[in-house]
Amino acid sequence: MPLIRKTPEAKAAPVENLPAAGILQTGSAEERWAAARAAADAPSGARILGEALLHEQDARVREAIFTSLVRIGSETSVDAIVPHLRSDDPNLRTGALDALRAMPKAVTPRVHRLLHDPDPDVRVLACDLARAMPSAQANTLLCETLDTDESANVCGVAVDVLAETGVQECLPALARCAMRFPDDPFLAFSIKLARERIASEGDARRMADRHP
């Protein structure tokens, strides 16, 4: 009997009834897609999917793997996805980032570590992930990044996020960052815009408090 019927109503068979790991390694694209979807309901699904993601080349199967990992939403899911933030394949890297964005509760505990990753490209992506965190927590981590990160590109993304989430308490860190990179006009301009926006929003909130 074939693994799936090739009709719009076809459903993935329960992974417990299939040698899922083997199918994800050697099955056809349709079989791998079905097994990836079913693996979300398996006790060891995140581990199986993580192993499959290491070698999967088919875009549709990759999407199914990411979707199932997000459905599981566990620490193991995050562990399976994070390494692909370093991929040279832009599609795989983007898929990994989108999947992590889709499970902020599981990702939030990892953002601090990612912001200290040796790879500046990973730190850039970590700044982007901070957008989905609670604002106060994100602001603390991103202000620390502005004070310590040696990459102007990383700081630039942190500034961009703070322009959306930042509060008055972030202004000193933005000023210090501008002093750390005095020869980067683009970063200086971004910091200027972020500071103006934060200050303006702070003024608006104070006016609202005075005139409810």
C-alpha positions in Angstrom: 0.0 0.0 0.0 1.4 3.4 -0.9 2.3 5.8 2.0 -0.1 8.5 0.9 -2.9 8.9 -1.7 -2.1 11.7 -4.1 -5.3 13.5 -3.7 -6.2 16.8 -2.0 -7.8 14.9 0.9 -4.7 12.8 1.6 -3.5 12.8 5.2 -0.1 11.9 6.6 -0.2 8.5 8.2 0.6 8.4 12.0 4.3 8.4 12.4 4.1 5.8 15.2 3.0 3.3 12.5 5.9 4.2 10.1 9.7 3.9 10.2 9.6 7.7 10.1 13.3 8.3 10.5 14.0 5.9 7.6 11.3 7.4 5.4 12.7 10.9 6.0 16.1 9.6 5.0 15.3 7.5 1.9 11.7 8.0 0.9 10.4 9.9 -2.1 9.6 13.6 -1.7 5.9 12.8 -1.2 6.7 10.2 1.4 9.2 12.5 3.2 6.6 15.3 3.2 3.9 13.1 4.7 6.3 11.7 7.3 7.5 15.2 8.2 3.9 16.3 8.8 3.1 13.2 10.9 6.2 13.5 13.0 4.7 16.5 14.9 2.5 14.0 16.8 5.3 11.6 17.6 7.0 11.5 21.0 10.4 11.7 19.4 9.3 13.9 16.5 11.5 16.9 17.2 14.6 14.7 17.2 13.6 12.8 14.1 12.8 16.1 12.3 16.0 17.7 13.4 18.0 14.8 11.9 16.1 15.0 8.7 16.6 18.8 8.4 20.4 18.3 8.3 20.3 16.8 4.8 16.8 17.6 3.3 17.1 19.5 0.0 13.5 19.6 -1.2 11.9 23.0 -0.4 8.4 21.6 0.2 9.7 18.9 2.6 11.8 21.4 4.4 8.7 23.6 4.9 6.8 20.6 6.3 9.7 19.9 8.7 9.8 23.5 9.9 6.0 23.5 10.3 6.1 20.4 12.4 9.0 21.6 14.6 7.0 24.8 15.3 3.9 22.7 16.2 6.0 20.8 18.7 7.5 24.1 20.0 9.9 22.5 22.4 13.5 23.2 23.4 14.4 20.3 21.2 12.7 22.0 18.3 14.7 25.1 18.9 17.9 23.1 19.1 17.1 21.5 15.8 16.6 24.8 14.0 19.2 27.2 15.5 22.2 25.6 13.7 20.6 26.5 10.4 20.9 30.2 11.1 24.5 29.6 10.1 23.7 28.0 6.8 25.2 29.3 3.5 21.8 28.5 1.9 19.7 31.7 2.2 16.4 29.8 1.8 17.3 27.4 4.6 18.5 30.3 6.8 15.3 32.3 6.1 13.2 29.2 6.8 15.0 28.7 10.1 14.5 32.3 11.1 10.8 32.3 10.2 10.3 29.1 12.2 12.0 30.5 15.3 9.9 33.7 15.0 6.8 31.5 15.1 7.6 30.1 18.5 8.7 33.0 20.7 8.0 31.3 24.0 10.5 28.5 23.2 13.0 30.8 21.6 13.1 33.6 24.2 15.4 31.8 26.6 18.0 31.3 23.8 18.1 34.9 22.5 20.7 36.0 25.1 23.1 33.2 24.0 22.5 34.0 20.4 23.3 37.6 20.9 26.8 36.5 22.2 27.4 34.0 19.3 30.9 34.3 17.7 29.3 34.7 14.3 28.1 38.3 13.8 25.5 37.2 11.2 23.9 35.0 13.9 23.9 38.0 16.3 22.1 40.1 13.6 19.4 37.4 13.3 19.2 37.2 17.1 18.5 41.0 17.3 15.6 40.4 14.9 14.3 37.5 17.0 14.2 40.0 20.0 11.3 41.8 18.3 9.0 39.0 19.4 10.2 39.1 23.0 8.4 41.1 25.8 9.6 44.6 25.3 11.3 45.1 28.6 13.3 42.0 28.3 14.2 42.8 24.7 15.2 46.3 25.5 17.6 45.1 28.3 19.3 42.6 26.0 19.6 45.0 23.1 21.0 47.9 25.2 23.6 45.4 26.4 24.4 44.7 22.8 24.8 48.4 22.0 27.3 48.6 24.9 29.4 45.5 24.1 29.1 44.3 20.5 32.0 45.1 18.3 30.1 44.9 15.0 28.5 48.0 13.7 26.1 45.9 11.6 24.8 44.1 14.7 24.4 47.3 16.6 22.6 48.8 13.6 19.9 46.0 13.8 19.7 46.4 17.5 19.1 50.1 17.0 16.4 49.4 14.4 14.5 47.1 16.9 14.9 49.6 19.7 13.4 52.3 17.4 10.2 50.2 17.6 10.4 48.9 21.2 12.7 51.2 23.1 11.8 53.5 26.0 13.4 56.5 27.7 15.7 54.2 29.6 17.3 53.1 26.3 18.5 56.6 25.4 21.8 56.5 27.3 22.8 53.2 25.6 22.0 54.7 22.2 24.1 57.7 23.0 27.0 55.5 24.1 26.8 53.4 21.0 27.1 56.5 18.8 30.3 57.4 20.7 31.7 53.9 20.2 31.3 54.1 16.4 32.0 57.8 15.6 33.1 57.1 12.0 29.9 55.2 10.9 27.5 57.8 9.5 24.7 55.3 8.7 24.7 54.0 12.3 24.8 57.6 13.6 21.8 58.5 11.5 19.9 55.4 12.7 20.7 56.2 16.3 19.5 59.8 15.8 16.2 58.6 14.4 15.7 56.1 17.1 16.4 58.6 19.9 14.1 61.1 18.4 11.3 58.5 18.0 11.7 57.2 21.6 11.8 60.8 23.0 8.8 61.8 21.0 6.8 58.8 22.2 7.9 59.5 25.8 6.6 63.0 25.5 3.3 61.8 24.0 2.9 59.4 26.9 3.6 62.1 29.5 1.0 64.4 27.8 -1.5 61.6 27.8 -0.9 61.0 31.5 -1.5 64.7 32.3 -4.6 64.9 30.2 -6.4 61.6 30.5 
